[in-house]
Every structure is written in structure tokens, then in C-alpha cells.
Amino acid sequence: NSEHRRLAFPVDSVLKNNDDGTSRQAALRTLCEGEDLMVVEVWFDDYLFGGKLNIRVMTEQGCVGEIRPKDVATVRSYFGTSVRMIYLEINKAEGATGEDEYHADVVIIEELEKKE
């Protein structure tokens, strides 16, 4: 029985559309299936922008946002380490206009060394 730690990184730019015009909000709404909270599979797509490494957050519905620039190095540092799981946690909230707005966190469950 090992110890673990939950780390959550807010997904940036969830209110923007993707370069191909697809809506990130529509993708998150579809993934949420009407629930207030949903957990889905996630993977990452690295790209360079202005000479800096960025990470797109990808789901079966396409890109839903990006890792915040200040979190990129931290998130990347977990790639290939003893991570139990990485998933996307989507939650629905009321937006400024009264419409539903979807937000998401990339959650990393890190395996810690078992304390003796």
C-alpha cells in the first residue's frame, strides 16, 4: 500500500476556440454528459509557440485547452516518472452570463515512496 499525492493543474484557455474553429466549451460539454463533474482520459500534445514549449490538453473530443505556461515544466517533469494516473477532471459552473461554463483540471496522482 503506497502513499500518493494528488496534484491539480487548471487547464488554460477553455473558453477559446481551437485553431480549426472547434469550440473547447462544446468538447467539454460533450465529455461532461450533463454531469456537474466528470473524469475523462487525457493526453498531451507538445508544440512550440514563440520559441517556448507549450502543451495542448487532448481528449477524445479534441483539444480542450492548454497547460498554463507557469505549469508546463512541472507537468512535464512527471512524464515517465512513477505516476499512478493522469486524468482530466471537468466541472460545470455558472458563467458570468448565467450560461453553463466548463472548466477542467489536469490531475496527476503521484506515487510517493512508502514511509517506513
C-alpha positions, -999 to +999 in steps of 0.1 A: +000+000+000+019+030-012+014+067-005+002+090-032-003+127-037-029+144-059-017+174-079-042+195-099-033+219-127-060+242-141-064+240-179-059+273-195-080+289-224-110+266-221-133+295-233-113+299-265-119+280-298-093+258-314-074+269-345-097+248-366-127+267-352-140+239-329-153+250-295-134+239-265-166+245-244-186+222-267-160+195-263-160+198-225-199+199-225-199+166-246-174+150-223-193+161-192-226+144-205-247+167-184-230+159-151-216+186-128-183+167-125-167+142-149-134+124-151-120+115-185-089+102-202-064+129-212-032+130-232-008+158-242+004+174-274+036+194-272+042+223-295+064+254-298+050+289-297+073+319-298+102+296-290+086+283-259+073+248-252+035+246-247+013+216-240-022+211-255-046+191-234-062+165-256-093+143-252-114+121-274-133+153-283-101+170-293-082+198-277-099+214-247-072+239-236-036+242-226-014+237-196-007+272-181+028+284-191+039+285-155+029+248-150+045+234-182+078+225-167+062+210-136+037+189-156+065+177-180+086+167-150+061+140-142+063+124-177+079+090-173+080+091-135+061+069-111+027+083-117-003+062-108-026+081-131-032+113-151-067+123-159-089+153-167-114+165-142-141+186-158-166+207-138-196+227-148-203+261-132-224+291-140-205+316-161-207+354-159-236+355-184-256+329-165-248+302-191-231+270-181-193+272-183-170+242-182-136+242-166-110+215-162-080+204-142-053+180-153-049+158-122-018+138-116-018+111-089+019+107-079+032+076-063+053+085-032+079+064-016+063+044+011+072+057+045+086+031+069 
